[in-house]
Structures are given as C-alpha cells and as structure tokens.
Amino acid sequence: MSITDDVAVEDLISRFAGQLSPADREAFHRAATAALPDCAGEDAAYRELVAVWRRYFRPPALAAAPAQAARGAAHGDRTAAVGSISI
C-alpha cells in the first residue's frame, strides 16, 4: 500500500512546510515529494518528512534576546534588576 492510499500527501507536506521560511518552502516541497513515493504508510511518511525538513529548517536567530532583556530592565522587570544587586 502506498502513502497516497493512506494519507493526504499534500496536507502532510504543507504542515511541515508551514514551519519553514518562505524562501525554503518550494525546495522543501520538491524534496519531500521526491522522498515520499517509497514510503508505505503515514508513519513512514512522517519519519521521511522529518529527515527532509531538518535539511531546510533554520532556527531563528538569537540576536533578539539581549534586546528583549534590555527592554525588560527599562520597563521595571524585577528579574533584570535582581542581577544588579550586590550584597
């Protein structure tokens, strides 16, 4: 039994593609479509898509974290103020 009999392939690919940057979605879609014909069943398709998705996923940059901490200190964030107290 092929994956096309078990699940809606496009829906499964779309769920994974939605988490990618718009620039990577088309390439992911092509790679995912090429990887799925050999899969038998939804579980196998999911595992295959996870492997393909990992090649295209880029985690968000952490550069925003210091800026957020500075904003918290400026707005009276008590956790930011505690670090500056010396005993």
C-alpha positions in Angstrom: 0.0 0.0 0.0 1.5 3.4 -0.9 1.4 6.6 1.0 -1.1 8.1 -1.4 -3.7 5.5 -0.2 -3.2 6.2 3.5 -2.9 10.0 3.9 -3.3 13.2 2.0 0.3 13.8 0.9 -0.1 17.4 0.2 -1.6 18.1 3.7 1.3 16.4 5.4 3.9 18.2 3.3 2.0 21.5 3.9 2.1 21.0 7.7 5.9 20.6 7.6 6.4 23.4 5.0 4.5 25.9 7.1 7.3 25.9 9.7 9.9 26.9 7.1 10.9 30.3 5.8 9.0 31.2 2.7 12.2 31.1 0.6 12.8 27.4 1.6 9.2 26.1 1.1 9.4 25.4 -2.6 12.7 23.5 -2.4 11.4 21.5 0.6 8.2 20.7 -1.3 10.1 19.3 -4.3 12.4 17.2 -2.0 9.5 15.9 0.1 7.5 14.9 -2.9 10.6 13.1 -4.3 11.2 11.3 -1.0 7.6 10.0 -0.4 6.9 7.5 -3.2 8.9 4.8 -1.5 7.1 5.2 1.8 4.4 2.8 2.9 2.1 4.3 5.4 1.6 7.5 7.3 4.3 6.7 10.0 6.9 6.0 7.4 6.0 9.2 5.5 6.2 11.3 8.7 9.6 9.9 9.5 10.8 10.6 6.0 9.5 14.1 6.0 11.1 14.9 9.4 14.5 13.9 7.8 13.9 16.1 4.8 12.5 19.0 6.9 15.6 19.1 9.1 17.7 19.9 6.0 15.6 23.0 5.3 14.8 24.3 8.8 16.8 27.2 10.1 16.2 28.2 13.7 15.5 31.8 14.4 18.5 34.0 15.3 19.1 34.6 19.0 20.3 38.1 18.4 16.9 39.4 19.7 17.4 38.0 23.2 19.8 40.8 24.5 17.5 43.5 23.2 14.5 41.9 24.9 16.4 41.7 28.2 17.3 45.4 27.9 13.7 46.3 27.3 12.7 44.3 30.4 15.1 46.2 32.6 14.0 49.6 31.2 10.3 48.7 32.0 10.9 47.6 35.5 11.4 43.9 35.0 12.3 42.7 38.5 14.4 39.7 37.3 16.7 42.0 35.4 17.1 44.3 38.4 18.0 41.4 40.8 21.1 40.6 38.8 22.5 44.1 39.5 22.1 44.0 43.3 25.3 43.3 45.2 25.3 42.2 48.8 
